[in-house]
Amino acid sequence: MTKGRLEAFSDGVIAIIITITILIIDLPEGNDMAALMGVMPLAICYLISFIMVGTNWANHHHLLQVTGSVDGKILWSNLLYLFLLSFQPVTTGWVGKSQFAMLPVRVYVLMNLLCALSYILLEKAIIHSNDCEILKTAVSESRKEQWTIAVEALALILSFIPGAHYASCPLLVVAMVPWIIPDLRMKWVFEEARRMREE
């Protein structure tokens, strides 16, 4: 499989995930402020999920740009990543409609943590399959992955504590902060690869 085909398939899946997620928000049942406030939990969950899916998409795009070729490990790692990401509409709807009840929040945080771990697995598959020492160095010298896992693990722990579980979803956004600007490490990898070719 070519890198372009993998990227096109991934982009399509992520676009569908975002489209399905917005459909979980029902129209307000009325024309007053109370009706509008009734859909606010879902709207807040959608905002959090949109930020997370959009950030995942941008960084996934940059990661695939440094991929020279696609083998079975990359293909299946990417499918696992998309599989976990595809639960976003379900978990988002559950959290919003339950108005941030503990179990839905816990499942939502867990799925996001698993998605982050699958992204790291995809990084490792690309590094191993393409023997990309520059990418390996860039990833090993960064703390973005460790930050994300640590903050999302904290969010998961808080999801077991009544009252404190309300902080879990905002913590997921905090975990994404270093990733909101697309991964600048990939730009460095491009520049290093170009410099090595010119030498």
Salt bridges, closest charged atoms under 4 A:
GLU7 OE2 - HIS61 ND1 2.52
GLU123 OE2 - ARG185 NH2 3.41
GLU145 OE2 - ARG185 NH2 2.99
ASP183 OD1 - LYS144 NZ 3.45
ASP183 OD2 - ARG185 NH2 2.36
GLU192 OE1 - ARG195 NH2 2.75
GLU199 OE2 - ARG195 NH1 2.65
